[in-house]
Amino acid sequence: MKEQLKSDFEKILRISNFSEKDIKFKKDHLNKFIENGFPNRKLENWKFIDLSQIIKNDIGELGFYNDYSETNKVDTSIFIDGLEHNKIIFINGRIEKIDFNYEDKDKIEINDDFKTRDKLVNDNSLIDLNNAFRNKHYKISIKKDYSTKKPLIIYHLTNENSQFKNINLRLDFELESNSSLRLIDFFDDTSDKNFVNILYNFELKKDSILKNYKIDKRLNENLKYSFNNINQEKNSISETFIFSAGSNYFKNEINCNLKGEYSSAFINGIFSLKDKKHEIRTTINHLVENTKSYQLIKSVLGKNSKAAYQGRIYVDSKAQKTDGYQLSKAILLDESSEFNAKPELEIYADDVKCSHGSASGSLNENSIFYLMSRGLSYKQSKELLINGFLLDVVEKITDSEIKNLVKNMIGLKE
């Protein structure tokens, strides 16, 4: 793999116009990735599902070169109906369209040649891979005192040109004071056997609100990794919802830094799997007084499926009056399904309210028997119980328009 990485990296440099500073930045991260490779079970944060082994078994030889000069045709039939929205369209990691037609143009700033030398606090080699191989780096700023009128949907699409390839992309978002953004990540793959590596960085200024909804529904044989880094100032709110179902493997990782008083983070997620392996890993860092976090993850796991949830709450010694909560629950529908949970509390303050819990098991046969006695079939009884189990998570979505969209997309009923 080492020679493949170096060869593909040199190909990219030959067709790109990166500055000397950019090239040095990319080479440094390439060397770090070559040194560490893809994550495996030897790393504590990857102990449940071995990405290195999955890539080897599911894809085999992975290529890292992508010709971003080639445009891709946008298939408008994949656009979500019934919801007016702004759009960013990625095809094979290349931005084909940015459309903020519903917004005031002076309230949205798009920098399509954003330069960053940031050092995200993370020892994950996939960030190094992203820094080394991604194409353009965009930054989107929502101006002070502005709330976007319509949601932004980012379409993550792949086609046959991405088969057996690694795709890397990054977006940065800045929400200035008293601004808000509703963001939906929608994954729709028409190709198989690729690995997509996504990095987002969010800067939430005072009194800003971010609502991010990630929908991976379409069944495919691809592998995905998504890392959200969220920095929050005073009174800011982040809300994240994850529906994880379609890809062969998908790990969503969220690192949230509550840096301002009265900032809060809410993370809710659903695994709905059959013959898939998915993960959610969260780290909430409570760094000042009077911050709050809430996490609820529920799983329904069918035959040969495996899910893992690792949730860490860190409370600094200065972070008195912290309120932190996390809970994971799983329904195992088959003896071959597996759920792993690793809740963590690391607390250095004494005036806090923090709790965690995890439970897994099969559907309650007494509940099924009761519903069947009321005239439902066995299948209908199971579906009704699963519906109620998952509906609890979707009801946490605070935007009613998007809540209804999500219910319809994943087939939940009131």
Summary of the structure (lengths in Angstrom):
residues: 414
radius of gyration: 21.3
end to end distance: 49.9
largest distance: 72.9
contacts: 1406
relative contact order: 0.09
helix: 23%
strand: 40%
